[in-house]
């Protein structure tokens, strides 16, 4: 499907050097901030305490968040968990305070906000085991309950960080292998440089602004890798198709034609995706904010890198018709076949 068709090819590659210098400077700035400021890692990576509380009525997330933040325990995360009455609270690791004391302080503050008082209550299980739990009482009712609390040690966070890096490495290797088999090694190198360019710039933004880097942000980074390589594959497919169809075109003209002919598809696909991501960013609340933010940055730079980074690097690596078209004299290929190459 096409909203429009550009009749005359836009000379993107004429300005490729300028745009790639800008990309290189942006990339260097991102690397600089990553080394100097570092990432602001969340509780999943650094360790901390996780609390689950259950309210008698639907929880007011804004009030809960303000209550916990008033204790000034550091960067806390408050989000809904399960039903509208369940709230998950993540607290950072504090070396100067016992985690049991942190849980008690938070629960007491939440109980006080509901105009209740905390008391200790002993319960006996069917096996005769006696346990003591904190109870919030207000006018004979229990407005908020402490469902569970557990401590996430730094070692667990370290393992999560290592697993995340492994996942990122596997994705990168998989993309390189896939593109090398489907197209040619020059395209594989160009695409992976462009994709890593997107990832580093996302991380650079998070390092510069010190936005919290959590597991959800890591998932967004991995999603951006797949999303960006999809755009590169569409353009590479069109380049291969144009090499077969227009034998008198130079490599630069072929690349310009391939990018121009996919403009309508790019606007439809990325525009629709960006609207969905922006809706999460604006209306998804604090829980989805960093996730949507990473996707927004990744999609914008993914479009840019597929056109001005991946295609330009492939051109500079010397990609030519012979690299992509084997057996050009085959009669089973119709150069006028509209279904050849990428579907737009």
Secondary structure, DSSP 8 states (H G I E B T S, - for coil): --S---SS---GGGGHHHHHHHHHHHHHHHHHHHHHT--EE-HHHH-EEEEEEEESS---HHHHHHHHHTT--SS-EEEE-SSTTEEEEEEE--TTS-HHHHHHHHHHHHHHHTT-EEEEEEEE-TT--EEEEEEEEBTTB-SEEEEEEEEE-HHHHHHHHHHHHHHHHHHHHHHHHHHHHHS-HHHHHHHHHHHHHHHHHHHHHHHHHT-EE-HHHHHHHHHHHHHHHHHHHHHHHHHHHHHHH-TTS-HHHHHHHHHHHTHHHHHHHHHHHHHHHHHHHHHSHHHHHHHHHHHHHHHHHHHHIIIIIIHHHHHHTT--HHHH-S-TT-SS--TT-TTSSS--
